[in-house]
């Protein structure tokens, strides 16, 4: 899996309504043109429910 930064992820998640589930993140990112690396990273996040962007970044950090 390619290394995706928090900035790259958040670029495709702007405007999403939290709380959001992992599948919501994937759907929104796909609709904003996210590439396969970003979509795969979102699918691999180790938690299912996110209360805000900081939760997404924290989950991404757990994957490193």
C-alpha angles and dihedrals in degrees: 000000000000118000109256120191126223089246091056091050095046090050088069097039100057112133096018115142114238139245088060136167124231092255089054090055091050093047094050094044091050091050089053093053102261114175125238093265092057093045092048091049091052091049090051096051108128097231132057105209127052127192095191146335092290090061089054091050092047091051090049089052090055089059094059 
